Amino acid sequence: MPPETLSGDDVVHLATLARIDLDADERELMAGQLSGILAAVARVQSVAGSDIPATSHPLPLVNVMRPDVPRPSLDTEEALSGAPAREGYRFRVPRILEED
């Protein structure tokens, strides 16, 4: 089980690994906050027994996609019937790029 309180030296070591420069006040603040996190993790670990398998989701994941089966769709005239503007067999849209 991890320690529930971190020393200033522990915080300095962690800050060095993370390449974070902390002053004395920040080290004290971080020691308290990190100790709180370790205490919370220790509580969770004490509840989880070896008879309970680790899970990432409480319910099993299932594939909810339907089969990819071709089916009838709109023909060109039906698709373009509600278009505000068209150009041949395509939707006409305003130009957004000033390219030739």
C-alpha positions, -999 to 999 in steps of 0.1 A, spaced: 0 0 0 15 34 -9 23 59 18 -5 83 27 18 113 31 46 125 9 77 142 22 92 173 6 119 152 -8 94 129 -25 77 160 -41 111 173 -52 119 139 -68 86 138 -86 89 174 -98 124 166 -111 111 136 -130 83 158 -145 108 186 -151 88 211 -130 105 237 -110 87 242 -77 95 267 -49 92 259 -12 55 270 -10 46 250 -41 63 219 -27 43 221 5 11 226 -15 19 197 -38 28 174 -10 -6 179 6 -25 175 -27 -5 144 -38 -9 128 -4 -47 133 -7 -46 116 -41 -26 87 -27 -50 83 2 -80 82 -23 -62 55 -44 -54 35 -13 -91 35 -3 -101 23 -37 -75 -4 -36 -87 -16 -2 -122 -22 -16 -112 -41 -47 -105 -77 -37 -86 -103 -57 -120 -121 -63 -132 -90 -84 -118 -89 -119 -105 -55 -132 -128 -39 -156 -128 -8 -178 -166 -7 -183 -193 -19 -159 -212 -35 -188 -198 -55 -217 -192 -36 -249 -212 -47 -279 -211 -36 -315 -242 -16 -322 -236 -11 -360 -260 -25 -384 -248 -47 -413 -235 -29 -443 -262 -39 -469 -269 -20 -500 -305 -6 -502 -324 17 -525 -317 55 -523 -328 87 -540 -321 91 -577 -303 123 -588 -335 142 -596 -351 134 -562 -319 144 -544 -316 177 -562 -353 185 -561 -350 206 -529 -317 223 -538 -317 261 -539 -293 260 -568 -279 233 -590 -253 229 -617 -260 200 -639 -262 169 -617 -246 186 -587 -255 210 -559 -243 246 -566 -227 261 -535 -209 295 -530 -172 296 -538 -152 298 -506 -117 296 -520 -103 322 -543 -85 298 -566 -86 294 -604 
